[in-house]
Amino acid sequence: MKHGWMRFWASISALGIVCALAGAQSPSASRSVAKRRVNEFTLAGLRPGLDRAATATRRFKEPPKCKEGDGQLVWEDRCRSESLFLDVDKQGRIQTIRLAAKTHDGKAECGEASRSRWATSNDLAIRDPASRVLKLYGQPDSRSPSTKDGQQLELLYYAFDWAGPTVPQVMEVLCTRDKDGKLGRVVEITLAAASL
């Protein structure tokens, strides 16, 4: 009787192990695993920490508003009311890229502006819904209230140090907030080679 009972438990145990292994490989089990992390490589087609100011000057053709010696280069898209800022080190390497919406000054004679020509490699652009940020990159490492020009905003902070030292390390996305505190639209994106 003892041997029969032991064989029964051995059979049940083996069956449990087989089921556990089969369940671990089932589609429903793989869906429950956390989503793969997504990092960002470029903003406006430029890679902070790798690309140089000369690359931006060639790409955008029109000269920037500031000279390279100032440490910051600025381009404006007046039709879309956006500004692109590059912080450059002494060797001419881009360290930080910032894309920001600006208040339309009404001076530019433009037709209806299309979607921004400046976006991340995952196609996030200024004025996109904030829900798109979360869909593309997942939950941020931190969120905090912020203000700019008297406007109530929400700062979404993503750290990419887990992806290795050769990719941009930090992305910050500023989004509007409505009166109920819900996220609205993207008004600023910053991508940096090193911690901000």
ROTIGU-788883 format. One record per atom (N, C-alpha, C): residue number from 1; residue in three letters; atom name; x, y, z. Coordinates in steps of 0.05 Angstrom, whole numbers, plus 5000, padded with zeros to 4 digits. Atoms other than C-alpha are relative to their C-alpha. Example, Ala and Ser with C-alpha at 12.3 -4.5 7.8 and 13.67 -1.06 7.14 Angstrom:
! ROTIGU-788883
{1,'ALA','N',{5018,4976,5000}} {1,'ALA','CA',{5246,4910,5156}} {1,'ALA','C',{5018,5024,5000}} {2,'SER','N',{4984,4976,4999}} {2,'SER','CA',{5273,4979,5143}} {2,'SER','C',{4985,5022,5014}} 
***
This chain:
! ROTIGU-788883
{1,'MET','N',{5017,4976,5000}} {1,'MET','CA',{5000,5000,5000}} {1,'MET','C',{5017,5025,5000}} {2,'LYS','N',{4982,4977,4999}} {2,'LYS','CA',{5057,5047,5017}} {2,'LYS','C',{5012,5007,4973}} {3,'HIS','N',{4988,4995,5026}} {3,'HIS','CA',{5089,5038,4949}} {3,'HIS','C',{4980,5011,4980}} {4,'GLY','N',{5021,4990,5017}} {4,'GLY','CA',{5023,5050,4913}} {4,'GLY','C',{4995,5030,5005}} {5,'TRP','N',{5005,4972,4992}} {5,'TRP','CA',{5012,5115,4952}} {5,'TRP','C',{5023,5018,4990}} {6,'MET','N',{4977,4984,5009}} {6,'MET','CA',{5083,5139,4935}} {6,'MET','C',{5000,5003,4970}} {7,'ARG','N',{5001,4997,5030}} {7,'ARG','CA',{5073,5123,4861}} {7,'ARG','C',{4978,5020,4993}} {8,'PHE','N',{5021,4981,5006}} {8,'PHE','CA',{5008,5162,4863}} {8,'PHE','C',{5010,5029,5003}} {9,'TRP','N',{4989,4973,4996}} {9,'TRP','CA',{5043,5224,4893}} {9,'TRP','C',{5021,5007,4980}} {10,'ALA','N',{4979,4995,5020}} {10,'ALA','CA',{5101,5217,4845}} {10,'ALA','C',{4986,5007,4973}} {11,'SER','N',{5015,4994,5025}} {11,'SER','CA',{5050,5216,4786}} {11,'SER','C',{4988,5028,5001}} {12,'ILE','N',{5013,4973,4996}} {12,'ILE','CA',{5013,5277,4814}} {12,'ILE','C',{5022,5022,4998}} {13,'SER','N',{4979,4980,5000}} {13,'SER','CA',{5079,5314,4825}} {13,'SER','C',{5011,5004,4971}} {14,'ALA','N',{4990,4998,5028}} {14,'ALA','CA',{5104,5298,4754}} {14,'ALA','C',{4979,5015,4983}} {15,'LEU','N',{5020,4987,5015}} {15,'LEU','CA',{5037,5320,4726}} {15,'LEU','C',{4999,5030,5006}} {16,'GLY','N',{4999,4971,4992}} {16,'GLY','CA',{5041,5386,4766}} {16,'GLY','C',{5023,5014,4986}} {17,'ILE','N',{4977,4988,5013}} {17,'ILE','CA',{5111,5400,4738}} {17,'ILE','C',{4995,5004,4970}} {18,'VAL','N',{5006,4998,5029}} {18,'VAL','CA',{5089,5386,4666}} {18,'VAL','C',{4980,5023,4995}} {19,'CYS','N',{5020,4979,5003}} {19,'CYS','CA',{5028,5432,4674}} {19,'CYS','C',{5013,5027,5005}} {20,'ALA','N',{4987,4974,4994}} {20,'ALA','CA',{5071,5487,4705}} {20,'ALA','C',{5017,5008,4977}} {21,'LEU','N',{4983,4994,5023}} {21,'LEU','CA',{5120,5483,4647}} {21,'LEU','C',{4984,5008,4976}} {22,'ALA','N',{5017,4994,5022}} {22,'ALA','CA',{5065,5483,4596}} {22,'ALA','C',{4987,5027,5004}} {23,'GLY','N',{5012,4974,4994}} {23,'GLY','CA',{5031,5542,4630}} {23,'GLY','C',{5019,5023,4997}} {24,'ALA','N',{4980,4978,5002}} {24,'ALA','CA',{5095,5582,4631}} {24,'ALA','C',{5005,5008,4972}} {25,'GLN','N',{4995,4994,5028}} {25,'GLN','CA',{5099,5578,4556}} {25,'GLN','C',{4974,5007,4985}} {26,'SER','N',{5025,4994,5014}} {26,'SER','CA',{5025,5591,4541}} {26,'SER','C',{4999,5029,4993}} {27,'PRO','N',{5003,4972,5007}} {27,'PRO','CA',{5005,5656,4506}} {27,'PRO','C',{4989,5017,5022}} {28,'SER','N',{5012,4984,4979}} {28,'SER','CA',{4963,5678,4565}} {28,'SER','C',{5021,5007,5022}} {29,'ALA','N',{4979,4995,4981}} {29,'ALA','CA',{5024,5671,4611}} {29,'ALA','C',{5019,5021,4990}} {30,'SER','N',{4981,4980,5011}} {30,'SER','CA',{5068,5711,4564}} {30,'SER','C',{4988,5027,4999}} {31,'ARG','N',{5013,4974,4999}} {31,'ARG','CA',{5016,5766,4561}} {31,'ARG','C',{5001,5013,5027}} {32,'SER','N',{5000,4989,4973}} {32,'SER','CA',{5019,5774,4636}} {32,'SER','C',{5028,5011,5007}} {33,'VAL','N',{4973,4990,4995}} {33,'VAL','CA',{5094,5788,4633}} {33,'VAL','C',{5000,5030,4993}} {34,'ALA','N',{4999,4971,5004}} {34,'ALA','CA',{5110,5862,4638}} {34,'ALA','C',{5010,5006,4972}} {35,'LYS','N',{4992,4991,5027}} {35,'LYS','CA',{5117,5899,4571}} {35,'LYS','C',{5030,5006,4999}} {36,'ARG','N',{4972,4994,5005}} {36,'ARG','CA',{5186,5906,4542}} {36,'ARG','C',{5004,5031,5002}} {37,'ARG','N',{4994,4971,4997}} {37,'ARG','CA',{5217,5974,4560}} {37,'ARG','C',{5007,5012,4973}} {38,'VAL','N',{4993,4986,5025}} {38,'VAL','CA',{5223,6024,4503}} {38,'VAL','C',{5016,5025,5008}} {39,'ASN','N',{4985,4976,4996}} {39,'ASN','CA',{5277,6076,4501}} {39,'ASN','C',{5000,5017,4975}} {40,'GLU','N',{5001,4981,5022}} {40,'GLU','CA',{5288,6135,4455}} {40,'GLU','C',{5028,5005,4990}} {41,'PHE','N',{4974,4996,5012}} {41,'PHE','CA',{5346,6147,4407}} {41,'PHE','C',{5004,5028,4989}} {42,'THR','N',{4997,4974,5013}} {42,'THR','CA',{5332,6212,4370}} {42,'THR','C',{4977,5019,5005}} {43,'LEU','N',{5020,4979,5000}} {43,'LEU','CA',{5294,6277,4371}} {43,'LEU','C',{5007,5018,4976}} {44,'ALA','N',{4995,4984,5025}} {44,'ALA','CA',{5287,6316,4305}} {44,'ALA','C',{5022,4987,4983}} {45,'GLY','N',{4980,5014,5016}} {45,'GLY','CA',{5331,6262,4274}} {45,'GLY','C',{5028,5002,5010}} {46,'LEU','N',{4973,4996,4989}} {46,'LEU','CA',{5390,6279,4319}} {46,'LEU','C',{5003,4983,5025}} {47,'ARG','N',{4994,5017,4977}} {47,'ARG','CA',{5424,6235,4372}} {47,'ARG','C',{5018,5015,5020}} {48,'PRO','N',{4983,4986,4980}} {48,'PRO','CA',{5448,6271,4435}} {48,'PRO','C',{5022,4982,5009}} {49,'GLY','N',{4977,5016,4991}} {49,'GLY','CA',{5517,6249,4456}} {49,'GLY','C',{5016,4989,4977}} {50,'LEU','N',{4986,5011,5023}} {50,'LEU','CA',{5535,6226,4386}} {50,'LEU','C',{5002,5019,4977}} {51,'ASP','N',{5000,4981,5022}} {51,'ASP','CA',{5515,6277,4333}} {51,'ASP','C',{5013,5026,5007}} {52,'ARG','N',{4987,4974,4996}} {52,'ARG','CA',{5550,6343,4324}} {52,'ARG','C',{4982,5022,4989}} {53,'ALA','N',{5015,4977,5009}} {53,'ALA','CA',{5523,6413,4312}} {53,'ALA','C',{5000,5003,4970}} {54,'ALA','N',{4997,4998,5029}} {54,'ALA','CA',{5548,6411,4240}} {54,'ALA','C',{4979,4982,4986}} {55,'THR','N',{5021,5018,5011}} {55,'THR','CA',{5500,6352,4227}} {55,'THR','C',{4973,5014,4999}} {56,'ALA','N',{5025,4986,4999}} {56,'ALA','CA',{5441,6394,4249}} {56,'ALA','C',{5000,5023,4980}} {57,'THR','N',{4998,4977,5019}} {57,'THR','CA',{5464,6454,4207}} {57,'THR','C',{4996,4990,4972}} {58,'ARG','N',{5003,5011,5027}} {58,'ARG','CA',{5469,6410,4145}} {58,'ARG','C',{4971,4990,4996}} {59,'ARG','N',{5026,5011,5002}} {59,'ARG','CA',{5403,6376,4159}} {59,'ARG','C',{4978,5021,4996}} {60,'PHE','N',{5021,4980,5000}} {60,'PHE','CA',{5361,6438,4171}} {60,'PHE','C',{5005,5022,4980}} {61,'LYS','N',{4993,4980,5021}} {61,'LYS','CA',{5396,6480,4118}} {61,'LYS','C',{5000,5029,5010}} {62,'GLU','N',{5000,4972,4991}} {62,'GLU','CA',{5373,6547,4146}} {62,'GLU','C',{5018,5003,5024}} {63,'PRO','N',{4982,4997,4977}} {63,'PRO','CA',{5422,6576,4196}} {63,'PRO','C',{4985,5003,5026}} {64,'PRO','N',{5013,4997,4974}} {64,'PRO','CA',{5406,6573,4270}} {64,'PRO','C',{5000,5029,5008}} {65,'LYS','N',{5002,4972,4990}} {65,'LYS','CA',{5387,6636,4308}} {65,'LYS','C',{5025,5007,5016}} {66,'CYS','N',{4977,4995,4984}} {66,'CYS','CA',{5448,6629,4354}} {66,'CYS','C',{5025,4988,4987}} {67,'LYS','N',{4976,5011,5011}} {67,'LYS','CA',{5520,6617,4335}} {67,'LYS','C',{5010,4977,5017}} {68,'GLU','N',{4990,5024,4986}} {68,'GLU','CA',{5556,6552,4353}} {68,'GLU','C',{5016,5007,5025}} {69,'GLY','N',{4983,4992,4977}} {69,'GLY','CA',{5603,6589,4401}} {69,'GLY','C',{4984,5006,5025}} {70,'ASP','N',{5017,4993,4978}} {70,'ASP','CA',{5544,6608,4445}} {70,'ASP','C',{4992,4975,5017}} {71,'GLY','N',{5007,5024,4986}} {71,'GLY','CA',{5534,6535,4466}} {71,'GLY','C',{4972,4991,4996}} {72,'GLN','N',{5027,5008,5006}} {72,'GLN','CA',{5462,6534,4442}} {72,'GLN','C',{4993,5009,4972}} {73,'LEU','N',{5011,4994,5027}} {73,'LEU','CA',{5432,6531,4372}} {73,'LEU','C',{4970,4998,5001}} {74,'VAL','N',{5030,4999,4999}} {74,'VAL','CA',{5359,6548,4360}} {74,'VAL','C',{4990,5003,4971}} {75,'TRP','N',{5015,4998,5025}} {75,'TRP','CA',{5314,6536,4300}} {75,'TRP','C',{4971,5004,5007}} {76,'GLU','N',{5028,4996,4996}} {76,'GLU','CA',{5243,6560,4294}} {76,'GLU','C',{4984,4992,4976}} {77,'ASP','N',{5019,5006,5021}} {77,'ASP','CA',{5185,6533,4254}} {77,'ASP','C',{4976,5018,5007}} {78,'ARG','N',{5020,4980,4993}} {78,'ARG','CA',{5140,6594,4254}} {78,'ARG','C',{4972,4991,4992}} {79,'CYS','N',{5026,5009,5008}} {79,'CYS','CA',{5083,6560,4217}} {79,'CYS','C',{4988,4981,5021}} {80,'ARG','N',{5009,5018,4980}} {80,'ARG','CA',{5078,6506,4270}} {80,'ARG','C',{5003,5011,5029}} {81,'SER','N',{4995,4988,4974}} {81,'SER','CA',{5098,6552,4327}} {81,'SER','C',{5016,4981,5018}} {82,'GLU','N',{4982,5018,4985}} {82,'GLU','CA',{5154,6506,4350}} {82,'GLU','C',{5029,5010,4999}} {83,'SER','N',{4972,4993,5000}} {83,'SER','CA',{5226,6518,4370}} {83,'SER','C',{5016,4975,5007}} {84,'LEU','N',{4982,5022,4995}} {84,'LEU','CA',{5283,6468,4369}} {84,'LEU','C',{5026,5011,5011}} {85,'PHE','N',{4976,4990,4986}} {85,'PHE','CA',{5341,6480,4418}} {85,'PHE','C',{5020,4977,5002}} {86,'LEU','N',{4978,5020,4997}} {86,'LEU','CA',{5408,6443,4417}} {86,'LEU','C',{5021,5012,5019}} {87,'ASP','N',{4978,4992,4983}} {87,'ASP','CA',{5457,6449,4475}} {87,'ASP','C',{5024,4984,4991}} {88,'VAL','N',{4976,5012,5013}} {88,'VAL','CA',{5527,6436,4447}} {88,'VAL','C',{5024,5005,5019}} {89,'ASP','N',{4976,4997,4984}} {89,'ASP','CA',{5592,6423,4484}} {89,'ASP','C',{5022,5014,4985}} {90,'LYS','N',{4978,4986,5013}} {90,'LYS','CA',{5659,6455,4468}} {90,'LYS','C',{5011,4986,4975}} {91,'GLN','N',{4991,5015,5023}} {91,'GLN','CA',{5675,6400,4419}} {91,'GLN','C',{4979,4999,4977}} {92,'GLY','N',{5021,4999,5020}} {92,'GLY','CA',{5611,6414,4380}} {92,'GLY','C',{4981,4977,5000}} {93,'ARG','N',{5018,5024,4998}} {93,'ARG','CA',{5576,6350,4403}} {93,'ARG','C',{4974,5009,5014}} {94,'ILE','N',{5027,4993,4988}} {94,'ILE','CA',{5501,6357,4418}} {94,'ILE','C',{4997,4984,5025}} {95,'GLN','N',{5004,5013,4974}} {95,'GLN','CA',{5487,6342,4491}} {95,'GLN','C',{4970,4997,5007}} {96,'THR','N',{5029,4999,4994}} {96,'THR','CA',{5413,6361,4497}} {96,'THR','C',{4985,5011,4976}} {97,'ILE','N',{5018,4990,5021}} {97,'ILE','CA',{5357,6369,4447}} {97,'ILE','C',{4973,5005,5013}} {98,'ARG','N',{5026,4993,4988}} {98,'ARG','CA',{5294,6405,4467}} {98,'ARG','C',{4982,5012,4978}} {99,'LEU','N',{5020,4991,5019}} {99,'LEU','CA',{5232,6415,4424}} {99,'LEU','C',{4977,5012,5017}} {100,'ALA','N',{5021,4987,4984}} {100,'ALA','CA',{5180,6465,4451}} {100,'ALA','C',{4980,5014,4983}} {101,'ALA','N',{5021,4985,5012}} {101,'ALA','CA',{5114,6493,4430}} {101,'ALA','C',{5003,5029,5009}} {102,'LYS','N',{5000,4972,4992}} {102,'LYS','CA',{5111,6569,4430}} {102,'LYS','C',{4973,5012,4993}} {103,'THR','N',{5025,4986,5006}} {103,'THR','CA',{5054,6617,4431}} {103,'THR','C',{5002,5012,4972}} {104,'HIS','N',{4999,4990,5027}} {104,'HIS','CA',{5036,6635,4360}} {104,'HIS','C',{4999,5030,5000}} {105,'ASP','N',{4999,4970,4999}} {105,'ASP','CA',{5055,6707,4347}} {105,'ASP','C',{4983,5013,4978}} {106,'GLY','N',{5018,4990,5021}} {106,'GLY','CA',{5009,6714,4286}} {106,'GLY','C',{5014,5013,4977}} {107,'LYS','N',{4986,4986,5022}} {107,'LYS','CA',{5063,6743,4241}} {107,'LYS','C',{5005,4983,4976}} {108,'ALA','N',{4994,5018,5023}} {108,'ALA','CA',{5076,6682,4197}} {108,'ALA','C',{4975,4996,4983}} {109,'GLU','N',{5022,5005,5019}} {109,'GLU','CA',{5033,6675,4135}} {109,'GLU','C',{5002,4971,4992}} {110,'CYS','N',{4998,5029,5005}} {110,'CYS','CA',{5021,6600,4134}} {110,'CYS','C',{4972,4989,4994}} {111,'GLY','N',{5025,5015,5004}} {111,'GLY','CA',{4968,6553,4108}} {111,'GLY','C',{4997,4983,5025}} {112,'GLU','N',{5004,5018,4977}} {112,'GLU','CA',{4943,6499,4154}} {112,'GLU','C',{5025,4983,5003}} {113,'ALA','N',{4975,5015,4995}} {113,'ALA','CA',{5005,6469,4186}} {113,'ALA','C',{4995,4970,5003}} {114,'SER','N',{5001,5029,4998}} {114,'SER','CA',{5016,6395,4179}} {114,'SER','C',{5013,4992,5027}} {115,'ARG','N',{4987,5010,4975}} {115,'ARG','CA',{5043,6351,4235}} {115,'ARG','C',{5029,5008,4999}} {116,'SER','N',{4973,4991,4997}} {116,'SER','CA',{5111,6371,4261}} {116,'SER','C',{5020,4984,4984}} {117,'ARG','N',{4978,5014,5014}} {117,'ARG','CA',{5173,6354,4220}} {117,'ARG','C',{5020,4990,5020}} {118,'TRP','N',{4982,5008,4978}} {118,'TRP','CA',{5209,6346,4287}} {118,'TRP','C',{4986,4981,5019}} {119,'ALA','N',{5012,5020,4982}} {119,'ALA','CA',{5193,6283,4326}} {119,'ALA','C',{5021,4981,5010}} {120,'THR','N',{4982,5020,4990}} {120,'THR','CA',{5225,6226,4365}} {120,'THR','C',{5002,4977,4980}} {121,'SER','N',{4998,5023,5018}} {121,'SER','CA',{5247,6162,4331}} {121,'SER','C',{4976,4982,5003}} {122,'ASN','N',{5025,5015,4997}} {122,'ASN','CA',{5183,6131,4359}} {122,'ASN','C',{4975,5017,4992}} {123,'ASP','N',{5020,4982,5012}} {123,'ASP','CA',{5144,6188,4325}} {123,'ASP','C',{4982,5014,5020}} {124,'LEU','N',{5014,4982,4981}} {124,'LEU','CA',{5123,6229,4386}} {124,'LEU','C',{5007,5029,4992}} {125,'ALA','N',{4996,4972,5008}} {125,'ALA','CA',{5114,6302,4368}} {125,'ALA','C',{4985,5019,5018}} {126,'ILE','N',{5014,4979,4985}} {126,'ILE','CA',{5092,6368,4399}} {126,'ILE','C',{4970,4999,4992}} {127,'ARG','N',{5029,4999,5002}} {127,'ARG','CA',{5016,6373,4408}} {127,'ARG','C',{4987,4973,4997}} {128,'ASP','N',{5011,5027,4999}} {128,'ASP','CA',{5007,6297,4407}} {128,'ASP','C',{4985,4997,5027}} {129,'PRO','N',{5013,5005,4974}} {129,'PRO','CA',{4958,6273,4461}} {129,'PRO','C',{5020,4987,5020}} {130,'ALA','N',{4982,5011,4980}} {130,'ALA','CA',{4994,6257,4526}} {130,'ALA','C',{4996,4969,5003}} {131,'SER','N',{5004,5029,4999}} {131,'SER','CA',{4962,6187,4523}} {131,'SER','C',{5019,4986,4981}} {132,'ARG','N',{4981,5012,5019}} {132,'ARG','CA',{5008,6174,4464}} {132,'ARG','C',{5027,4995,5012}} {133,'VAL','N',{4975,5003,4986}} {133,'VAL','CA',{5069,6184,4508}} {133,'VAL','C',{5000,4974,5016}} {134,'LEU','N',{5002,5024,4984}} {134,'LEU','CA',{5045,6130,4555}} {134,'LEU','C',{4997,4975,4983}} {135,'LYS','N',{5003,5023,5018}} {135,'LYS','CA',{5026,6084,4497}} {135,'LYS','C',{5027,4992,4989}} {136,'LEU','N',{4974,5005,5013}} {136,'LEU','CA',{5095,6091,4465}} {136,'LEU','C',{5021,4990,5020}} {137,'TYR','N',{4978,5005,4982}} {137,'TYR','CA',{5140,6090,4527}} {137,'TYR','C',{4992,4987,5027}} {138,'GLY','N',{5008,5011,4975}} {138,'GLY','CA',{5098,6062,4583}} {138,'GLY','C',{4999,5021,5023}} {139,'GLN','N',{5001,4981,4977}} {139,'GLN','CA',{5093,6092,4653}} {139,'GLN','C',{5028,5012,5004}} {140,'PRO','N',{4975,4987,4995}} {140,'PRO','CA',{5147,6143,4668}} {140,'PRO','C',{5013,4991,5026}} {141,'ASP','N',{4986,5006,4975}} {141,'ASP','CA',{5200,6134,4722}} {141,'ASP','C',{4990,5019,5022}} {142,'SER','N',{5012,4982,4981}} {142,'SER','CA',{5169,6195,4755}} {142,'SER','C',{4982,5020,4986}} {143,'ARG','N',{5019,4979,5010}} {143,'ARG','CA',{5113,6246,4746}} {143,'ARG','C',{4999,5022,5021}} {144,'SER','N',{5002,4978,4980}} {144,'SER','CA',{5110,6314,4778}} {144,'SER','C',{4986,5024,4987}} {145,'PRO','N',{5012,4976,5010}} {145,'PRO','CA',{5070,6378,4771}} {145,'PRO','C',{5021,5020,4993}} {146,'SER','N',{4981,4980,5009}} {146,'SER','CA',{5105,6435,4735}} {146,'SER','C',{4984,5024,4989}} {147,'THR','N',{5013,4977,5013}} {147,'THR','CA',{5090,6504,4708}} {147,'THR','C',{5020,5013,4981}} {148,'LYS','N',{4984,4985,5019}} {148,'LYS','CA',{5115,6544,4649}} {148,'LYS','C',{4983,5022,4989}} {149,'ASP','N',{5015,4977,5009}} {149,'ASP','CA',{5093,6614,4631}} {149,'ASP','C',{4973,5001,5013}} {150,'GLY','N',{5025,4999,4985}} {150,'GLY','CA',{5039,6608,4684}} {150,'GLY','C',{4981,4978,4994}} {151,'GLN','N',{5017,5022,5007}} {151,'GLN','CA',{5010,6545,4653}} {151,'GLN','C',{5006,4976,5017}} {152,'GLN','N',{4997,5025,4984}} {152,'GLN','CA',{4998,6483,4696}} {152,'GLN','C',{5006,4977,4982}} {153,'LEU','N',{4990,5022,5017}} {153,'LEU','CA',{5036,6424,4667}} {153,'LEU','C',{5006,4976,5017}} {154,'GLU','N',{4991,5025,4987}} {154,'GLU','CA',{5056,6353,4684}} {154,'GLU','C',{5025,4991,4986}} {155,'LEU','N',{4974,5009,5010}} {155,'LEU','CA',{5128,6330,4676}} {155,'LEU','C',{5002,4969,5002}} {156,'LEU','N',{4996,5029,5001}} {156,'LEU','CA',{5138,6257,4654}} {156,'LEU','C',{5030,4996,4995}} {157,'TYR','N',{4971,5004,5001}} {157,'TYR','CA',{5209,6234,4667}} {157,'TYR','C',{5007,4971,4994}} {158,'TYR','N',{4992,5027,5008}} {158,'TYR','CA',{5240,6173,4633}} {158,'TYR','C',{5031,4998,5002}} {159,'ALA','N',{4971,5005,4999}} {159,'ALA','CA',{5310,6147,4650}} {159,'ALA','C',{5006,4975,4984}} {160,'PHE','N',{4993,5022,5018}} {160,'PHE','CA',{5343,6102,4598}} {160,'PHE','C',{5027,4988,5006}} {161,'ASP','N',{4973,5011,4993}} {161,'ASP','CA',{5407,6084,4635}} {161,'ASP','C',{5001,4970,4998}} {162,'TRP','N',{5002,5029,5002}} {162,'TRP','CA',{5383,6011,4634}} {162,'TRP','C',{5007,4990,4972}} {163,'ALA','N',{4995,5008,5028}} {163,'ALA','CA',{5393,6011,4558}} {163,'ALA','C',{5030,5002,4992}} {164,'GLY','N',{4972,4998,5005}} {164,'GLY','CA',{5468,6025,4564}} {164,'GLY','C',{5010,5028,4995}} {165,'PRO','N',{4989,4973,5001}} {165,'PRO','CA',{5514,6085,4560}} {165,'PRO','C',{5001,5013,4972}} {166,'THR','N',{4998,4989,5027}} {166,'THR','CA',{5512,6093,4484}} {166,'THR','C',{4974,5011,4989}} {167,'VAL','N',{5025,4989,5008}} {167,'VAL','CA',{5439,6114,4481}} {167,'VAL','C',{4994,5025,5017}} {168,'PRO','N',{5008,4978,4983}} {168,'PRO','CA',{5407,6179,4506}} {168,'PRO','C',{4991,4990,5027}} {169,'GLN','N',{5005,5010,4973}} {169,'GLN','CA',{5400,6173,4581}} {169,'GLN','C',{4974,5010,5012}} {170,'VAL','N',{5024,4988,4986}} {170,'VAL','CA',{5340,6217,4598}} {170,'VAL','C',{4982,5013,4979}} {171,'MET','N',{5020,4985,5016}} {171,'MET','CA',{5276,6241,4565}} {171,'MET','C',{4979,5012,5020}} {172,'GLU','N',{5021,4986,4984}} {172,'GLU','CA',{5229,6292,4596}} {172,'GLU','C',{4978,5009,4980}} {173,'VAL','N',{5022,4991,5016}} {173,'VAL','CA',{5160,6306,4567}} {173,'VAL','C',{4981,5017,5017}} {174,'LEU','N',{5019,4982,4986}} {174,'LEU','CA',{5118,6365,4590}} {174,'LEU','C',{4973,4999,4986}} {175,'CYS','N',{5027,5002,5011}} {175,'CYS','CA',{5043,6358,4580}} {175,'CYS','C',{4981,5020,5014}} {176,'THR','N',{5020,4982,4988}} {176,'THR','CA',{4985,6405,4592}} {176,'THR','C',{4982,4983,5018}} {177,'ARG','N',{5019,5013,4983}} {177,'ARG','CA',{4934,6389,4646}} {177,'ARG','C',{4974,5015,4999}} {178,'ASP','N',{5025,4985,5000}} {178,'ASP','CA',{4860,6405,4644}} {178,'ASP','C',{4992,5007,5029}} {179,'LYS','N',{5008,4992,4973}} {179,'LYS','CA',{4821,6433,4703}} {179,'LYS','C',{4995,4977,5019}} {180,'ASP','N',{5004,5024,4984}} {180,'ASP','CA',{4807,6362,4727}} {180,'ASP','C',{5026,4986,5006}} {181,'GLY','N',{4974,5012,4995}} {181,'GLY','CA',{4881,6347,4728}} {181,'GLY','C',{5008,4978,4981}} {182,'LYS','N',{4993,5021,5020}} {182,'LYS','CA',{4879,6299,4669}} {182,'LYS','C',{5020,5011,4980}} {183,'LEU','N',{4980,4992,5019}} {183,'LEU','CA',{4936,6300,4620}} {183,'LEU','C',{4987,5008,4973}} {184,'GLY','N',{5011,4991,5025}} {184,'GLY','CA',{4923,6338,4556}} {184,'GLY','C',{5018,4994,4976}} {185,'ARG','N',{4983,5004,5024}} {185,'ARG','CA',{4976,6348,4501}} {185,'ARG','C',{5029,5006,5007}} {186,'VAL','N',{4971,4996,4997}} {186,'VAL','CA',{5051,6348,4494}} {186,'VAL','C',{5007,5028,4991}} {187,'VAL','N',{4991,4973,5007}} {187,'VAL','CA',{5082,6418,4495}} {187,'VAL','C',{5030,5002,4999}} {188,'GLU','N',{4970,4998,5001}} {188,'GLU','CA',{5156,6402,4504}} {188,'GLU','C',{5011,4972,5004}} {189,'ILE','N',{4985,5026,4998}} {189,'ILE','CA',{5203,6342,4494}} {189,'ILE','C',{5029,5007,5002}} {190,'THR','N',{4971,4996,4997}} {190,'THR','CA',{5275,6341,4519}} {190,'THR','C',{5013,4972,5001}} {191,'LEU','N',{4985,5025,5000}} {191,'LEU','CA',{5324,6285,4503}} {191,'LEU','C',{5029,5007,5005}} {192,'ALA','N',{4973,4993,4992}} {192,'ALA','CA',{5393,6286,4535}} {192,'ALA','C',{5018,4976,5002}} {193,'ALA','N',{4980,5021,4999}} {193,'ALA','CA',{5457,6246,4532}} {193,'ALA','C',{5006,4993,5029}} {194,'ALA','N',{4993,5005,4971}} {194,'ALA','CA',{5469,6254,4607}} {194,'ALA','C',{4976,5010,5017}} {195,'SER','N',{5021,4993,4982}} {195,'SER','CA',{5425,6265,4667}} {195,'SER','C',{4996,5030,5000}} {196,'LEU','N',{5007,4971,5001}} {196,'LEU','CA',{5388,6333,4666}} {196,'LEU','C',{5004,5012,5028}} 
***
